[in-house]
Structure formats: C-alpha cells, structure tokens
Amino acid sequence: MRENEGIFITPVSVTGEDVKQLRTKLQMTQREFSAFIGTSLPTVERWEQSKKEIRGPLTLLYEILVRFPDYAERFRVPEKVFPLRLWYMHKKTVCTVIDADLLGRRVRIRNYHPNVLYCAFGNETQPSFEDFEAFLESRCFPRERDKMKLMLKEMDIPFYDPLMIIEKTEGRMEEDAFWIRLER
C-alpha cells in the first residue's frame, strides 16, 4: 500500500512517454519544459528516453497539467514589445511584468500574482503612461524630501529621475519586500 493511498488520487508514477506527450501537448521544447518545471535539460531528456517509471513531485505536476494544460500559459513571460522591461517582484515572486516605451509614452503589463494588492497597478490591466510614471515615483523617495539633493549626489544621480533612482535602489523601500528589476 502506498503512503498516500486513500488520501490523494495523484498517480504513483509516470513514464517517459507520458512526459513527452505532455510536453508536446504544451507545445514546449525540451529546453522550455525544463525551464518551466525548474529542472535541467539533461533530466528531461533522460526522463523521455527512460523505460523506467518516474516517481516523485513530477507525478503531481504531470496530473495537474494533463487536467489543466492551459495552466502553463499563466506562467509564460510575454514577448518583450518595448525597449524597457521592469519585473515588479515580491521577494522572489514575479508579480507584474511591465514593458515601457519611454519615447512613445506607451506601457503594457502582465500580472502574475492572483492578489491585486501584489500587482504593480492593482486591478488595472491597461495602465496609462501617466499611471506608469506615478508607479515609478511611488517606488522612490518623495521629490519633496528633506536633503533630497544630498541623497541624489550620494547616488551619483544629477537630478530627480525615478527611473535612475530605481536603477540604483531597485525601487526598494524600507520594511517592504517589493522591488524592481530593470531590463533594457
């Protein structure tokens, strides 16, 4: 009798052929699938070529993705459409991916966190460029802050520019687990 029998319906094992069929159904290469599930490419290759049963956490993931194959798309990073990309993070979790065109004053986002309080623009899914600018400024010290010029000088920033400040500080605020990673 297996340990979880009668408690969960998850399969005890899957086969290499099961893994390959699932990966194909998800329309992923072996490299994409390995990145998606957080394992190495050689591991996926080995699984797919193996005639042995595969046990462990993969069996649960397999069952979930067989039943809900569209679930994988919820984790796919959108194609970068503008020159600047910001990853709005909470600790190690991606909450919102923001693409911005500073010259064209356009912004596109994709929220990944189910709780709108963790999303960069709350429940807004199509923020304006003005919303984007306000968001950037919200992740910096206020323009009116006492001794602001000294702080800017310390950071080697010539003038108050939220994007430049975020590049130096990652948009981190005291006692706040949110931060921003910039990608140009």
C-alpha positions as CSV (number, residue, x, y, z in Angstrom):
1,M,0.0,0.0,0.0
2,R,1.4,3.4,-0.9
3,E,1.8,6.1,1.6
4,N,-0.9,8.5,0.2
5,E,-3.4,5.8,-0.9
6,G,-6.9,6.8,0.1
7,I,-5.8,10.4,0.7
8,F,-4.9,11.7,-2.8
9,I,-5.6,10.5,-6.3
10,T,-2.2,11.5,-7.7
11,P,-0.5,8.8,-9.7
12,V,2.3,6.9,-8.2
13,S,4.5,7.3,-11.3
14,V,4.6,8.4,-14.9
15,T,6.5,7.1,-17.9
16,G,9.0,8.8,-20.2
17,E,6.3,8.6,-22.9
18,D,3.8,10.4,-20.6
19,V,6.3,13.2,-20.1
20,K,7.0,13.5,-23.8
21,Q,3.3,13.5,-24.7
22,L,2.6,16.2,-22.1
23,R,5.4,18.4,-23.3
24,T,4.2,18.1,-26.8
25,K,0.6,18.9,-25.7
26,L,2.0,22.0,-24.0
27,Q,3.9,22.9,-27.3
28,M,7.2,23.2,-25.5
29,T,10.6,22.2,-26.5
30,Q,12.6,20.1,-24.0
31,R,14.6,23.2,-23.1
32,E,11.4,25.2,-22.4
33,F,9.8,22.4,-20.4
34,S,12.9,22.0,-18.3
35,A,12.9,25.8,-17.6
36,F,9.2,25.7,-16.8
37,I,9.4,22.9,-14.2
38,G,12.7,24.0,-12.8
39,T,14.9,21.1,-13.8
40,S,17.8,20.6,-16.1
41,L,17.6,19.8,-19.8
42,P,19.5,16.5,-19.4
43,T,16.9,15.5,-16.8
44,V,14.0,16.0,-19.2
45,E,16.0,14.2,-21.9
46,R,16.7,11.3,-19.6
47,W,13.1,11.1,-18.5
48,E,11.8,11.0,-22.0
49,Q,14.2,8.3,-23.1
50,S,13.8,6.1,-20.0
51,K,11.7,2.9,-19.9
52,K,11.6,3.1,-16.1
53,E,8.7,4.6,-14.1
54,I,9.4,8.1,-12.9
55,R,8.3,8.9,-9.3
56,G,8.2,12.0,-7.1
57,P,6.9,15.5,-7.5
58,L,6.7,15.3,-11.3
59,T,3.8,12.9,-10.9
60,L,1.6,15.6,-9.3
61,L,2.7,18.3,-11.7
62,Y,2.0,15.9,-14.6
63,E,-1.5,15.2,-13.3
64,I,-2.3,18.9,-12.9
65,L,-1.0,19.8,-16.4
66,V,-2.8,16.9,-18.0
67,R,-6.1,18.1,-16.5
68,F,-5.4,21.8,-17.0
69,P,-2.9,22.3,-19.9
70,D,-3.7,26.0,-20.2
71,Y,-2.3,26.5,-16.7
72,A,1.2,26.5,-18.1
73,E,0.4,29.7,-20.2
74,R,-0.3,31.6,-17.0
75,F,3.5,31.4,-16.2
76,R,4.8,32.2,-19.7
77,V,6.6,35.6,-19.9
78,P,5.2,37.7,-22.7
79,E,7.3,38.7,-25.7
80,K,9.1,41.9,-25.0
81,V,7.4,44.6,-27.1
82,F,9.1,47.8,-25.9
83,P,12.7,48.6,-25.1
84,L,12.4,48.7,-21.3
85,R,11.2,45.9,-19.2
86,L,10.6,46.0,-15.4
87,W,10.0,43.0,-13.3
88,Y,7.9,44.0,-10.2
89,M,8.8,41.5,-7.6
90,H,7.7,40.5,-4.1
91,K,10.7,38.7,-2.5
92,K,11.4,36.1,-5.2
93,T,7.9,36.1,-6.8
94,V,7.2,37.9,-10.1
95,C,4.1,40.0,-9.6
96,T,3.9,42.1,-12.7
97,V,6.0,42.3,-15.9
98,I,5.9,45.9,-17.3
99,D,7.1,46.8,-20.8
100,A,7.6,50.5,-21.5
101,D,8.3,52.7,-24.5
102,L,9.6,55.9,-22.9
103,L,9.7,57.9,-26.2
104,G,6.3,56.7,-27.4
105,R,4.9,57.0,-23.9
106,R,3.3,53.5,-24.1
107,V,3.2,50.8,-21.5
108,R,2.0,47.2,-21.4
109,I,1.8,44.9,-18.4
110,R,1.0,41.3,-17.5
111,N,0.1,40.5,-13.9
112,Y,1.1,37.2,-12.5
113,H,0.0,37.4,-8.9
114,P,-3.5,36.4,-8.0
115,N,-3.8,39.0,-5.3
116,V,-4.3,42.5,-6.8
117,L,-2.5,44.0,-3.8
118,Y,0.7,42.5,-5.1
119,C,0.2,43.7,-8.7
120,A,2.0,46.9,-9.7
121,F,-1.1,48.7,-10.8
122,G,-3.7,46.9,-8.6
123,N,-6.6,45.6,-10.6
124,E,-5.7,47.9,-13.6
125,T,-4.6,45.7,-16.5
126,Q,-4.2,48.5,-19.1
127,P,-2.5,51.4,-17.2
128,S,-1.8,54.7,-18.9
129,F,1.7,56.1,-19.3
130,E,0.8,58.6,-16.5
131,D,0.0,55.6,-14.3
132,F,3.4,54.1,-15.1
133,E,5.1,57.4,-14.2
134,A,3.2,57.5,-10.9
135,F,4.1,53.9,-10.2
136,L,7.8,54.6,-10.7
137,E,7.7,57.6,-8.4
138,S,5.9,55.6,-5.8
139,R,8.9,53.3,-5.6
140,C,11.3,56.3,-4.9
141,F,11.8,58.7,-2.1
142,P,9.5,61.8,-2.5
143,R,10.6,64.7,-4.6
144,E,10.0,67.0,-1.6
145,R,12.2,65.0,0.8
146,D,14.4,67.0,3.0
147,K,18.0,66.8,1.8
148,M,17.0,65.2,-1.5
149,K,19.9,66.9,-3.3
150,L,22.3,65.2,-0.9
151,M,20.7,61.8,-1.5
152,L,20.9,62.2,-5.3
153,K,24.5,63.3,-5.0
154,E,25.2,60.2,-2.9
155,M,23.7,58.0,-5.6
156,D,25.6,59.9,-8.3
157,I,22.3,61.0,-10.0
158,P,22.3,64.5,-11.4
159,F,18.6,65.2,-11.0
160,Y,15.4,63.6,-9.6
161,D,14.5,60.9,-12.1
162,P,12.5,57.9,-10.8
163,L,13.9,55.5,-13.3
164,M,17.5,56.5,-12.5
165,I,16.7,56.2,-8.8
166,I,15.2,52.7,-9.3
167,E,18.3,51.6,-11.2
168,K,20.3,52.4,-8.1
169,T,17.9,51.2,-5.4
170,E,15.8,48.5,-7.2
171,G,12.8,50.5,-6.0
172,R,13.2,49.0,-2.6
173,M,11.5,50.8,0.3
174,E,12.3,50.3,4.0
175,E,10.4,47.4,5.5
176,D,9.0,46.5,2.1
177,A,9.5,43.2,0.3
178,F,8.7,44.6,-3.1
179,W,11.4,45.6,-5.5
180,I,12.0,46.1,-9.3
181,R,14.5,44.5,-11.7
182,L,15.2,46.6,-14.8
183,E,16.0,45.1,-18.2
184,R,16.9,47.2,-21.1
